[in-house]
């Protein structure tokens, strides 16, 4: 299902099937909707508006999502908790993908799916005039069918317990993707910050294998260093968060300040 703004859930699968990396930008700092068009012009494929660690609220997230739809870049929102009110409002505000943290059990995954899917697959409340469809009035059945087809439900795997249950989690119907949260997972595995540690590599590979068995998209988050990205891309990971706005801004600022200091010499 494709929205009136040209984004689609199938578009990700088509890009990934072609062997390309779908590059995502984490938004933790930016507050203006212009970040969506800027990211699109720089070649990013999707946005990850972070409401768990970022200070932005749903209103800001919705404005960025709507701008992303117009810019042709796919907006995802990470909600702060696995709760229907957060999940439903993020989707109603324009998110195509909803990312749910702390998916440690199949029950957690089913709870997320129930909140994100319309009946009979879930219990999402029916609202009207969604930005994903250009605020068009639609018959309820078409609205629900189209909304479910467009929505990408992502669960984050960020604990050792979740990895142990990964096959059962990946088997949950209505879940589209599993994202490895490398930072928190490294802490849970006892190797904090060692994002190329063999224990973490094994967890990523186990997650990817479970995703492939059950037709889910594997996603990588948190490992932004170039050598880490190359490592996991080399394993076959194709949907990847490749940086966050604050770190990229700070890096560019430091580089320019260093240049200025060198000019004085």
C-alpha positions in Angstrom: 0.0 0.0 0.0 1.4 3.4 -1.0 0.3 6.7 0.5 -0.5 9.8 -1.5 3.0 11.2 -0.7 4.8 8.4 -2.4 6.1 6.4 0.6 5.3 2.7 1.0 6.2 -0.2 3.2 6.9 -2.3 0.1 9.4 0.3 -1.0 11.8 -0.7 1.8 11.5 -4.4 0.9 12.1 -3.6 -2.8 15.2 -1.6 -1.9 16.6 -4.2 0.4 15.9 -7.0 -2.0 18.0 -5.2 -4.5 21.0 -5.3 -2.1 21.1 -1.7 -1.3 21.4 -0.3 2.3 18.3 1.7 3.5 20.1 4.4 5.4 18.3 5.8 8.4 18.9 9.0 10.4 18.1 9.1 14.1 16.6 12.4 15.2 17.2 13.3 18.8 18.1 17.0 18.6 16.3 18.6 15.7 13.0 20.3 16.4 12.2 21.8 13.0 10.3 19.9 10.3 13.0 21.0 7.8 15.2 18.2 9.1 13.0 15.8 7.0 13.7 17.6 3.7 17.4 18.1 4.6 17.8 14.4 5.3 16.1 13.5 2.1 18.3 15.8 0.1 21.4 14.2 1.7 20.3 10.8 0.5 18.8 9.2 3.6 16.0 6.7 3.1 14.2 6.9 6.4 14.0 8.8 9.6 13.9 7.5 13.2 12.3 10.2 15.4 13.4 9.2 18.9 10.8 9.8 21.6 12.5 7.5 24.1 15.9 9.2 24.4 15.2 12.5 22.6 13.4 15.5 24.3 10.9 16.1 21.5 7.2 15.5 22.0 4.6 13.9 19.8 3.6 17.3 18.3 7.2 17.8 17.0 7.4 14.2 15.9 4.2 14.6 13.9 5.4 17.8 12.2 8.6 16.0 11.2 6.6 13.0 10.0 4.3 15.1 7.8 7.2 16.9 6.3 9.0 13.6 5.6 5.9 12.3 3.8 6.0 15.4 1.6 9.7 15.0 1.0 9.5 11.3 0.0 11.5 10.0 3.0 9.8 7.4 5.2 9.2 8.5 8.8 9.5 6.1 11.8 8.9 7.0 15.4 10.3 5.3 18.4 7.8 5.5 21.2 9.0 5.6 24.8 7.0 2.6 25.9 4.9 -0.3 24.6 1.6 1.4 25.2 -1.5 1.8 22.9 -1.8 5.6 23.6 1.8 6.2 22.4 1.7 3.8 19.5 -1.7 4.9 18.2 -0.9 8.6 18.4 2.4 8.2 16.7 0.7 6.5 13.8 -2.2 8.9 13.7 0.4 11.7 13.6 2.0 10.6 10.4 4.5 7.8 11.2 4.7 5.0 8.7 6.9 2.9 11.0 6.4 2.6 14.8 9.3 1.3 16.8 8.6 -0.2 20.2 11.4 -0.6 22.7 12.0 -3.4 25.2 10.6 -6.3 23.3 11.8 -9.1 25.5 9.1 -11.7 25.0 6.5 -12.9 22.4 3.9 -11.3 24.7 5.6 -7.9 24.4 5.6 -8.3 20.7 1.9 -9.3 20.6 1.0 -6.3 22.8 2.8 -4.0 20.3 1.1 -5.5 17.3 -2.3 -5.2 19.0 -1.8 -1.5 19.5 -0.6 -0.9 16.0 -3.0 -2.9 13.9 -6.7 -2.4 13.2 -9.2 -5.1 14.0 -9.3 -8.0 13.4 -5.5 -8.2 13.6 -5.3 -5.7 16.5 -7.3 -3.2 18.5 -6.0 0.2 17.1 -8.6 2.9 17.4 -10.0 4.2 14.1 -9.4 7.8 13.4 -9.9 9.8 10.2 -8.0 12.0 7.8 -4.6 10.5 8.2 -1.6 12.5 6.9 -0.2 9.3 5.3 -3.1 9.4 2.9 -3.1 13.2 2.3 -5.9 13.7 4.8 -8.4 12.2 2.4 -11.7 11.0 3.7 -11.9 7.3 3.1 -14.4 4.5 3.8 -13.6 2.8 7.1 -12.8 -0.5 5.5 -10.4 1.1 3.0 -8.8 3.2 5.8 -8.1 0.2 8.0 -6.9 -2.0 5.2 -4.7 0.7 3.8 -3.4 1.7 7.2 -2.4 -1.8 8.1 -0.7 -2.3 4.7 1.3 0.9 5.1 2.3 0.5 8.7 5.7 -1.1 9.6 5.7 -2.5 13.2 9.3 -2.8 14.6 10.3 -4.3 17.9 13.6 -3.5 19.5 15.8 -6.4 20.7 18.1 -5.0 23.4 18.6 -7.6 26.1 20.2 -11.0 26.4 16.8 -12.5 27.4 15.2 -11.2 24.2 18.0 -12.9 22.1 17.3 -16.2 23.9 13.7 -15.9 22.9 14.4 -14.5 19.4 12.8 -17.2 17.4 9.5 -17.1 19.3 9.5 -13.2 19.1 10.1 -13.2 15.4 7.3 -15.7 14.8 4.6 -13.2 16.1 2.2 -12.4 13.3 1.8 -8.7 12.5 5.3 -7.8 13.5 7.3 -6.6 10.4 10.8 -6.1 11.7 13.2 -6.6 14.6 15.8 -4.0 15.3 19.0 -4.8 17.3 19.6 -2.1 19.8 23.3 -2.6 19.9 24.1 -0.1 22.7 21.7 -1.5 25.3 22.3 -5.1 24.1 26.0 -4.7 24.6 25.3 -3.7 28.2 23.0 -6.6 28.8 25.7 -9.0 27.3 28.3 -7.6 29.7 30.4 -5.9 27.0 29.2 -2.2 27.3 30.1 -0.1 24.3 32.0 -2.9 22.5 29.8 -2.9 19.5 32.1 -5.3 17.5 32.4 -7.8 20.3 31.9 -11.4 19.3 29.0 -11.8 21.8 27.2 -8.9 20.1 28.1 -10.1 16.6 26.5 -13.5 17.6 23.4 -11.8 18.9 23.0 -9.8 15.6 23.5 -13.0 13.6 20.9 -14.9 15.6 18.4 -12.1 15.2 19.0 -11.9 11.5 18.6 -15.7 11.1 15.3 -15.6 13.1 14.1 -12.7 10.9 14.9 -14.6 7.7 13.1 -17.7 9.0 9.9 -15.8 9.8 9.9 -13.2 7.0 10.8 -10.2 9.1 13.1 -7.3 8.3 16.3 -7.2 10.4 17.3 -3.7 11.4 20.5 -2.4 13.0 20.6 0.6 15.4 23.2 2.3 17.5 26.4 1.2 15.8 27.3 4.4 14.0 31.1 4.1 13.6 32.2 3.4 10.0 34.0 0.2 10.9 30.9 -1.1 12.8 28.6 -0.3 10.0 30.9 -2.0 7.5 31.1 -5.1 9.8 27.3 -5.5 10.0 26.7 -4.6 6.4 29.2 -7.3 5.6 27.0 -9.8 7.5 24.1 -8.9 5.3 22.3 -6.2 7.3 20.6 -3.9 4.9 18.2 -1.7 6.9 20.6 0.4 9.1 20.6 3.5 11.2 23.8 5.1 10.2 24.0 8.2 12.5 22.1 10.6 14.7 21.6 14.3 14.0 23.3 15.5 17.2 26.5 13.5 16.8 26.7 14.4 13.1 26.3 18.1 13.8 28.8 18.0 16.7 31.3 16.1 14.6 31.1 18.6 11.7 31.3 21.5 14.2 34.5 20.1 15.8 36.1 19.5 12.4 35.4 23.1 11.3 36.7 24.5 14.6 39.8 22.4 14.3 40.3 23.8 10.8 40.0 27.3 12.1 42.5 26.8 14.8 44.9 25.3 12.3 44.5 28.3 10.0 45.8 30.5 12.8 49.1 28.5 12.9 
